């Protein structure tokens, strides 16, 4: 178990809408992209904060400006998304399906306990609350980071 003291709000059970214990990581957040390229100064900041679950690769190109960026390779993992835990909600659209399923949940025992991690079978990047707070406070309006319980689950009908 990591000892960095992340304490976060609990998830709600879709069955009874009561709070349930999900282990050390009680809430995860999803960065709405599957590929991240950061300026080297941001990479240095991530490393100085001792975030886990990633490595970096240099970006090479004929464009001289690209050399100042690095790809973030997410190494942390968790098991597959548990579709049975997604919650059905009515969505108001002029046309289309009136109900959508929300929530990307996973088995906490399958999580490698890294700050950056990817659920098995997806390209979605999940982060801990500590990473979310760091990115939003240091780089406002750059990343779209959402609570995984509010993300639409496209994996099920």
Buried (B, 14 or more C-beta within 10 A) or exposed (E): EEEEEBEBEEBBBBEEEEEEEBEBBBBBBBBEEEEBBBEEEBBEBBEEBEBBBBEBEEBEEEEEEEEEBBBBEBBBBBBEBBBEBBBEEEEEEEEEEEEBBBBBBBBBEBBEBBBBBBBEEBEBBBBBBBBBBBBBEEEEEEBEBBBBBEBBBEBEE
